[in-house]
Amino acid sequence: MSENNVNNVAKEDSSVSSYVIIQNYGGSIIQKLKNDFTTIAKESYPEADDVPIVIVETSNLNYGDYQFNSSMALSKVLRLNHIGDWGTQFGMLIAHLQDEFPSYLTEAPPIGDLLKFYKESKKRFDEDEDFKQRAYQCVVKLQKFDEDIVKAWKLICDVSREDFQRIYKRLNISIIERGESFYQSRMIDLARELEENGKLIEDDGRKILFAQGISVPLTIVKRDGGCTYDTSDMAALKQRLFEEKADWIIYVVDAGQSLHFETVFGAGRDLGYYNPKEKRVEHVGFGLVCGDDKKKLKTREGKAIKLTELLDEGVKRAKAKMEAKRSEKSDTYDNMTDEDFEAAYHAVAYSGIKYADLSQNRKSDYVFSFDRMLDDRGNTAVYLLYAYARIRSIVRKAGAPKTELLTYLDQLQENNEPFPLEHAAEFKLAKHILKFSDCILTAMDSLLMNQICDYVYILATTFHDFYNECYVIHNDRNTVLFKNRLVLCEVTADVMAVCFKILGLNVVEKM
């Protein structure tokens, strides 16, 4: 079965959008089914040359990864990590770096734990007025490209980037880093343009911009002449619309930023940057991840949990649970090498953590539980991965090569015979498979990824019912009964694999 064709995934910054086009869903067998068992694939979508350009800005890896993967089915997508690398936080870090490592210009500072370093700088910023003013001055100097300050900024960015890249690699995420610094010259141009056109209002030394119908203004220029988060977001919006020529921009940022983005989008409309009837500019907000106490997920000591710690704990628990099952000598692990086993428990851990996020309505807070995440019953990644591996195992044991199934489908077509669906369980499974393209389009409209999770979970349970009620491996390998049901197995597994790809889940053939 042919894999989805993915071309030119950008790994570095570029003014040209990534071209990511899924050519078909499910491969050649589905294509062969033609009028009897079709439309899972490309006919629903426009041709490659006409697809819209979608830009996804993300501050949440899981949600951003989903928005990118689902958007790429229909579009040319540019996925950006819009990091805050040009504002007050970096002023704090630079001022703290100057104090802790005064020789940073000639000797690389051993910063080590950047989170700890940041907390130290934040504490000083909150408690020491002199330090706070120095931090503000560092921001202004940074925005004026002071040579020494820029070097400090680069050192801190390098440390931060190393941490990001380790996480991206573990989660198999490809993303373009394009922080606020990328828009610095555009911020200056934006402020000048707005002032020249009489759009800014003087307010106690600040220069502010109001969006129609919203009482909270955007601060475009601070009292000290520096730019703000508002300035960079306005400059970024303009750049994405006019330079990238985006048709659809998705901001994946927590729900607490809703008013901010409503104001930015409103200002963009007022300034004529885009017409909402022609362009989609949307904020995909998400709620909190909570612990059993229904409060923000923390360690037992009350500290924020690092993503690396969450991933490590997930791998540890997944490995322990699967080793316990392996020791029972379950036939699930027949012919499974140590390498296969390692791939499986890593897939379970990382996919489980992602799916715990994605299977919930993103607008709501939810309680995260490792026990629930690793449950092999119910709507979990573990259940789905096991179901997928089981289907692939059924196909392998059947021993019928795909060429044989393709020949079978060709013969049906040549004889003008419909694809045989006789048992009620066959009809039910086929009907649900055919809902896939509608599911994708619905999710693209609502930007609710749990709709795809629900679809693939129902697909897995529907297949389970089908397999319990219908023989797939028949004594006579030449009967129609065997082949039509084996085709259903193949198509189900292929559609599940596409869902996993869209959701960013790791797929393993054996578990």
Summary of the structure (lengths in Angstrom):
residues: 511
radius of gyration: 26.4
end to end distance: 20.6
largest distance: 86.1
contacts: 1589
relative contact order: 0.11
helix: 56%
strand: 8%
